[in-house]
Amino acid sequence: MLATGLNFVAVTGIVRYLGTDLPAAQGAFIRFAFGLVFLAPTLALTLKRGLAPGALRLFVARGALHTAAVVLWFYAMARIPVAEVTAIGYLNPIVVTIGAAFLFGERLAARRIIAIAVAIAGALIVLRPGLREIVPGHWSQLGAATCFGLSYLIAKRLSEIAPAGAVVAMMALTVTVGLAPLALWVWVPVGLVQVAWLGLVAVFATAGHYCMTRAFAAAPLTVTQPVTFLQLVWATALGALMFGEAVDPMVMLGGALIIGAISYITWREAQIKRRTTPSAAVPEA
């Protein structure tokens, strides 16, 4: 998870460095086009094998949500501090938890509701409405967190009917297709240096997702989830050292509350799962 955080912070830093030189849709399209090239072999195999009944509709829905999410994220990244983008982005799992209750009928126990309330309080500490101006970048990142969360909910359902590689490859395809008309609408001349930077974004993002998958396989979520707070620490350091952004203790506090709430939900779910899972039978000697 340490490597995961560093890779994702690198993604954040590059997009922040590119700033507003490229429209959000164009930058996102170039990044996903590179990712699609990396995933071309997996995508070809997926299409050759065919999709499960009903999967195409879910893939398209997820692609639409993810398209909106990445455009909003690219827009926010160029306009508000790196640490604030990272802290607000931690709300993704909260959206997943609430969405699972409404869409999949998963039970929201009192403790989970309290944890959600704590996470929302953390977001309010980061934003501080009424105490400072909430700019379009903040609203954009809140929209991105919501769309990413809903996208992950669909991915959860897709994981039941499609291999993991197919889910990732089809996301790359649908998002690239979804971004293409938006990018063409706002297209501006792009230099080779900018293309190279966005290619690096694709490399770091792919590496980050790979490291995250390896971490989930090596350790339970109750161990890996709290480590993600380091991503906020690194993002804050990056913003301060590279872009001269002031270190905001309130953003750190709000991010810590959100991560704490997510970690509690994860730990609680692991406890419940452990209690309801029957013990494996002991083999005879």
Secondary structure, 3 states (H helix, E strand, C coil): CHHHHHHHHHHHHHHHHHCCCCCHHHHHHHHHHHHHHHCHHHHHHHHHHCCCCCHHHHHHHHHHHHHHHHHHHHHHHCCCCHHHHHHHHCCHHHHHHHHHHHHHCCCCCHHHHHHHHHHHHHHHHHHCECCECCCHHHHHHHHHHHHHHHHHHHHHHHCCCCCHHHHHHHHHHHHHHHHHHHHHHCCCCCCHHHHHHHHHHHHHHHHHHHHHHHHHHHCCHHHHHHHCHHHHHHHHHHHHHHHCCCCCHHHHHHHHHHHHHHHHHHHHHHHHHHHHCCCCCCCCC
